[in-house]
């Protein structure tokens, strides 16, 4: 039989209104979604909980299979690529 695939299951927090750069914890969230994705500690299978706000940045998942979820719904959290791509 094939070995089971082990995926990380950490939850990281992102808040554009936080104090940069943050540690990704609920009390000290990252302030950029891309910064959160790029951290070596963010692994496939992790969840990024994004607080309400507008995030003006391009997002590249860097090949990582992540869950990105707004804590207040899509209407309260905007990912804005500023016309520079996805």
C-alpha positions in Angstrom: 0.0 0.0 0.0 1.0 3.6 -0.6 2.1 5.7 2.4 -0.5 8.1 3.7 -0.1 11.8 2.7 0.5 13.9 5.8 -0.8 17.5 5.5 -0.2 20.3 8.0 -3.3 21.6 9.8 -2.2 24.9 11.3 -4.4 28.0 11.3 -2.9 31.4 10.6 -4.6 34.8 11.0 -4.2 37.8 8.6 -5.4 41.3 9.3 -4.5 44.2 7.1 -5.1 46.6 10.0 -2.6 44.8 12.3 0.9 45.8 13.3 3.3 44.5 10.6 4.6 41.9 10.1 2.8 39.9 12.8 3.4 36.3 13.8 0.2 34.8 12.4 -1.4 34.2 15.7 -4.9 35.4 16.6 -3.5 38.1 18.8 -0.7 39.1 16.4 -1.9 38.4 12.9 0.1 38.7 9.7 -0.7 41.9 7.9 -0.3 40.6 4.4 -1.9 37.5 2.8 1.1 37.0 0.5 3.5 37.3 3.5 1.4 34.6 5.3 1.6 32.3 2.3 5.3 32.8 1.8 6.2 31.9 5.4 8.1 28.6 5.7 5.8 27.6 8.6 2.8 27.9 6.3 2.4 24.4 4.8 0.0 22.6 2.5 -3.2 21.8 4.4 -3.1 25.0 6.5 -5.9 27.5 6.8 -5.5 31.3 6.5 -8.3 33.1 8.3 -8.5 36.6 6.8 -10.1 39.4 8.8 -12.3 42.0 7.2 -10.6 44.7 5.1 -9.1 45.4 1.7 -5.9 43.6 0.8 -4.1 45.4 -2.1 -1.7 42.8 -3.2 -1.1 40.1 -5.8 -1.6 36.6 -4.4 0.5 33.6 -5.4 -0.1 30.4 -3.5 3.5 29.3 -4.3 2.2 25.8 -5.1 0.8 25.4 -1.6 -2.6 23.8 -1.2 -4.2 26.2 1.4 -7.6 27.1 2.6 -8.2 30.9 2.6 -11.3 32.0 4.4 -12.8 35.3 5.4 -13.8 35.6 9.0 -16.8 37.8 8.1 -17.7 36.7 4.6 -16.7 37.7 1.1 -18.5 41.0 1.2 -16.3 42.2 4.1 -13.0 41.0 2.8 -11.6 42.2 -0.6 -8.6 40.9 -2.3 -7.6 43.7 -4.7 -4.8 42.9 -7.2 -4.7 46.7 -8.2 -5.1 45.8 -11.8 -1.7 44.0 -11.8 -3.0 40.4 -12.1 -4.4 37.8 -9.8 
